[in-house]
Amino acid sequence: MAGPSHRATALKGVLEIRRQPHGDHRGRFLNVFRRGEWNQLWGEDRPIEQVNLSHNPRPGTVRGLHLQRGRPAEVRLVSCVVGRVWDVAVDLRPDSATRGRWVGVELSAEAGNSLLIPTGCAHGFQVLEPDSALLYLHGAPYRPMEETGVRWDDPQLGIDWPMEPRELSERDRSLPRLESLL
């Protein structure tokens, strides 16, 4: 089995990881994580501290844009294991040349791709197919007191969501505007 390839995005350190799913008459197999590859892409030995699964029944649902601050700050590897989503990273790193910009990548179970989101970048997604599910690998445990984010509809960001956003949590509706984080 060949290892994954990766594609740089317009945001430094945000990488689309591409893997080749393998299938036969029994179904499909996809290797989602290898520690050595994770460390090589990230550039340091950072263990996976938490794994989350998010099930999303309705297309149009938006989650995010979430950011965890503090030490250790969070690195995420996000994979769509069922269905399709539009996955977005927003650069909020203080010293970054692309601060305040975003990138979006369609992730799907069929494609087997993932998005590596480094420390200092907010993350969110929009569900494109019913019953889509995302698997998150986190380089730091979730700490509610360290969480912030930015509004999904911030005009300064101008994120081009593929569908009309339909389902949002109250928490995500009340996230701050980008200007308060810059």
ZATOR-557214 format. One record per residue (C-alpha): residue number from 1; residue in three letters; x, y negated, z negated. Coordinates in nm, 4 decimals, always signed. Each point is the difference from the previous one (the first is absolute). Layout:
     k     r         px         py         pz
   NUM   ALA          X          Y          Z
...
***
This chain:
     k     r         px         py         pz
     1   MET    +0.0000    +0.0000    +0.0000
     2   ALA    +0.1360    -0.3396    +0.0958
     3   GLY    +0.0115    -0.2717    -0.2628
     4   PRO    -0.2024    -0.3177    +0.0165
     5   SER    +0.0888    -0.3012    +0.2076
     6   HIS    -0.0704    -0.3541    -0.1059
     7   ARG    -0.0922    -0.3258    +0.1691
     8   ALA    +0.0865    -0.3388    -0.1439
     9   THR    -0.2823    -0.2533    -0.0196
    10   ALA    +0.0129    -0.3794    +0.0036
    11   LEU    +0.0488    +0.0062    -0.3801
    12   LYS    +0.3428    +0.1077    -0.1254
    13   GLY    -0.0201    +0.3334    -0.1814
    14   VAL    -0.3584    +0.0769    +0.1051
    15   LEU    +0.0385    +0.3125    +0.2123
    16   GLU    -0.2401    +0.2204    +0.1880
    17   ILE    +0.1095    +0.3576    -0.0636
    18   ARG    -0.0900    +0.2373    +0.2820
    19   ARG    -0.0163    +0.3753    -0.0473
    20   GLN    -0.0925    +0.2785    +0.2356
    21   PRO    -0.2924    +0.2056    -0.1344
    22   HIS    +0.0201    +0.3720    +0.0773
    23   GLY    -0.3068    +0.2032    +0.0779
    24   ASP    -0.1163    +0.3403    +0.1079
    25   HIS    -0.3163    +0.2107    -0.0204
    26   ARG    -0.0013    -0.0390    -0.3818
    27   GLY    -0.0011    -0.3803    -0.0042
    28   ARG    +0.2637    -0.2706    -0.0440
    29   PHE    +0.3045    -0.0527    -0.2196
    30   LEU    +0.1779    -0.3279    -0.0729
    31   ASN    +0.2974    -0.0592    -0.2282
    32   VAL    -0.0850    -0.3330    -0.1656
    33   PHE    +0.2940    -0.0460    -0.2372
    34   ARG    +0.3636    +0.1012    -0.0359
    35   ARG    +0.1973    -0.1704    -0.2732
    36   GLY    +0.3191    -0.0313    +0.2034
    37   GLU    -0.1834    -0.1721    +0.2862
    38   TRP    -0.1810    -0.2307    -0.2446
    39   ASN    +0.3308    -0.0993    -0.1622
    40   GLN    +0.1655    -0.0532    +0.3381
    41   LEU    -0.2820    -0.2240    +0.1269
    42   TRP    -0.0256    -0.1909    -0.3247
    43   GLY    +0.3764    -0.0252    -0.0463
    44   GLU    +0.0115    +0.1216    -0.3590
    45   ASP    -0.0913    +0.2984    -0.2138
    46   ARG    -0.3480    -0.0866    -0.1207
    47   PRO    -0.2248    +0.2776    -0.1299
    48   ILE    -0.3685    +0.0277    +0.0783
    49   GLU    -0.1720    -0.1044    -0.3240
    50   GLN    -0.3661    +0.0288    +0.0972
    51   VAL    -0.2109    +0.1565    +0.2771
    52   ASN    -0.3522    -0.1269    +0.0731
    53   LEU    -0.2756    +0.1138    +0.2352
    54   SER    -0.2629    -0.2462    +0.1203
    55   HIS    -0.3216    +0.1299    +0.1625
    56   ASN    -0.2007    -0.2544    +0.1984
    57   PRO    -0.3383    +0.1083    +0.1378
    58   ARG    -0.1049    -0.3106    +0.1972
    59   PRO    +0.1639    -0.1598    +0.3050
    60   GLY    +0.0635    -0.3708    -0.0488
    61   THR    +0.0988    +0.0414    -0.3660
    62   VAL    +0.2973    -0.2197    -0.0934
    63   ARG    +0.2260    +0.0693    -0.2987
    64   GLY    +0.2651    -0.2497    -0.1029
    65   LEU    +0.2153    -0.1885    +0.0479
    66   HIS    +0.1766    +0.1241    -0.3155
    67   LEU    +0.3465    -0.0762    -0.1379
    68   GLN    +0.1724    +0.1251    -0.3134
    69   ARG    +0.2676    -0.2215    -0.1523
    70   GLY    +0.2478    +0.0524    -0.2815
    71   ARG    +0.2730    +0.2570    -0.0436
    72   PRO    +0.0171    +0.2443    +0.1474
    73   ALA    -0.2063    -0.1499    +0.2791
    74   GLU    -0.1960    +0.2329    +0.2187
    75   VAL    +0.0992    +0.1578    +0.3307
    76   ARG    -0.2781    +0.1867    +0.1825
    77   LEU    -0.0131    +0.2627    +0.2697
    78   VAL    -0.3565    +0.0105    +0.1340
    79   SER    -0.1347    +0.2807    +0.2217
    80   CYS    -0.3482    +0.0552    +0.1393
    81   VAL    -0.0750    +0.3696    -0.0569
    82   VAL    -0.3615    -0.0032    +0.1272
    83   GLY    -0.1436    -0.2360    +0.2618
    84   ARG    +0.1441    -0.3386    +0.1045
    85   VAL    +0.0766    -0.3322    -0.1696
    86   TRP    +0.1486    -0.3393    +0.0904
    87   ASP    +0.2831    -0.0361    -0.2522
    88   VAL    +0.1352    -0.3472    -0.0813
    89   ALA    +0.3110    -0.1267    -0.1804
    90   VAL    +0.0432    -0.3667    -0.0974
    91   ASP    +0.3471    -0.1333    -0.0791
    92   LEU    -0.0040    -0.1874    -0.3336
    93   ARG    +0.3737    +0.0299    -0.0752
    94   PRO    +0.1384    -0.3368    -0.1184
    95   ASP    +0.3201    +0.0072    +0.2072
    96   SER    -0.1402    +0.1619    +0.3141
    97   ALA    +0.0113    -0.1725    +0.3392
    98   THR    -0.3424    +0.1538    +0.0737
    99   ARG    -0.1657    -0.1017    -0.3273
   100   GLY    -0.3725    -0.0572    +0.0504
   101   ARG    -0.0190    +0.2149    +0.3150
   102   TRP    -0.1739    +0.3326    +0.0505
   103   VAL    +0.0222    +0.3134    +0.2152
   104   GLY    -0.2662    +0.2587    +0.0737
   105   VAL    +0.0390    +0.3605    +0.1139
   106   GLU    -0.2697    +0.2543    +0.0758
   107   LEU    +0.0623    +0.3099    -0.2099
   108   SER    -0.1785    +0.3244    +0.0795
   109   ALA    +0.0027    +0.3613    -0.1056
   110   GLU    +0.0327    +0.0993    +0.3645
   111   ALA    +0.3099    -0.2150    +0.0586
   112   GLY    +0.1636    +0.1016    -0.3296
   113   ASN    +0.1533    -0.3452    -0.0467
   114   SER    +0.0592    -0.1928    -0.3233
   115   LEU    +0.0915    -0.3516    -0.1057
   116   LEU    +0.2911    -0.0658    -0.2368
   117   ILE    -0.0754    -0.3196    -0.1932
   118   PRO    +0.2876    -0.1461    -0.2023
   119   THR    +0.0027    -0.1885    -0.3273
   120   GLY    -0.1520    -0.3463    +0.0316
   121   CYS    -0.2473    +0.0829    +0.2752
   122   ALA    -0.3744    +0.0169    -0.0621
   123   HIS    -0.1948    +0.2911    +0.1473
   124   GLY    -0.3543    +0.0498    +0.1206
   125   PHE    -0.1960    +0.1909    +0.2604
   126   GLN    -0.3281    +0.0211    +0.1876
   127   VAL    -0.1796    +0.3294    +0.0568
   128   LEU    -0.0596    +0.0730    +0.3709
   129   GLU    -0.1662    +0.3439    -0.0205
   130   PRO    -0.2455    +0.1501    -0.2498
   131   ASP    +0.1508    +0.1924    -0.2902
   132   SER    +0.3572    -0.1151    +0.0564
   133   ALA    +0.2520    +0.0821    -0.2720
   134   LEU    +0.3390    -0.1501    -0.0829
   135   LEU    +0.2848    +0.1558    -0.1937
   136   TYR    +0.2271    -0.2494    -0.1782
   137   LEU    +0.3454    +0.0832    -0.1331
   138   HIS    +0.1131    -0.2669    -0.2489
   139   GLY    +0.3538    -0.0768    -0.1111
   140   ALA    -0.1287    -0.1477    -0.3290
   141   PRO    -0.2943    +0.0848    -0.2252
   142   TYR    -0.3115    -0.2153    +0.0151
   143   ARG    -0.0002    -0.2772    -0.2613
   144   PRO    -0.3273    -0.1994    -0.0006
   145   MET    +0.1589    -0.2991    -0.1759
   146   GLU    +0.2519    -0.0351    +0.2870
   147   GLU    -0.2554    +0.0117    +0.2809
   148   THR    -0.0973    -0.2907    +0.2199
   149   GLY    -0.0704    -0.0363    +0.3692
   150   VAL    -0.1360    -0.2285    +0.2649
   151   ARG    -0.3451    -0.0314    +0.1542
   152   TRP    -0.0686    +0.2144    +0.3044
   153   ASP    -0.1701    -0.2945    +0.1762
   154   ASP    +0.2531    -0.2725    -0.0776
   155   PRO    -0.0038    -0.2394    +0.2982
   156   GLN    +0.3708    -0.0758    -0.0473
   157   LEU    +0.0748    +0.3686    +0.0669
   158   GLY    -0.2557    +0.0421    +0.2781
   159   ILE    +0.0033    +0.3796    -0.0102
   160   ASP    -0.1652    +0.1447    +0.3086
   161   TRP    -0.2186    +0.2737    -0.1509
   162   PRO    -0.1228    +0.2390    +0.2733
   163   MET    -0.3564    +0.0115    -0.1373
   164   GLU    -0.2268    -0.2338    -0.1905
   165   PRO    +0.0932    +0.0602    -0.3678
   166   ARG    -0.2981    +0.1591    -0.1766
   167   GLU    +0.0844    +0.1519    -0.3368
   168   LEU    +0.2266    -0.1824    -0.2482
   169   SER    +0.0451    +0.0219    -0.3749
   170   GLU    -0.0647    -0.3006    -0.2213
   171   ARG    +0.3635    +0.0195    -0.1067
   172   ASP    +0.1183    -0.0336    +0.3605
   173   ARG    -0.2465    -0.2842    +0.0680
   174   SER    +0.1496    -0.1921    -0.2928
   175   LEU    +0.3691    +0.0340    +0.0945
   176   PRO    +0.1856    -0.3323    +0.0376
   177   ARG    +0.0696    -0.1833    +0.3230
   178   LEU    +0.3450    +0.0266    +0.1569
   179   GLU    +0.0959    -0.3597    -0.0827
   180   SER    -0.0166    +0.0749    -0.3732
   181   LEU    +0.2580    +0.2788    +0.0408
   182   LEU    +0.2517    -0.1823    +0.2193
***
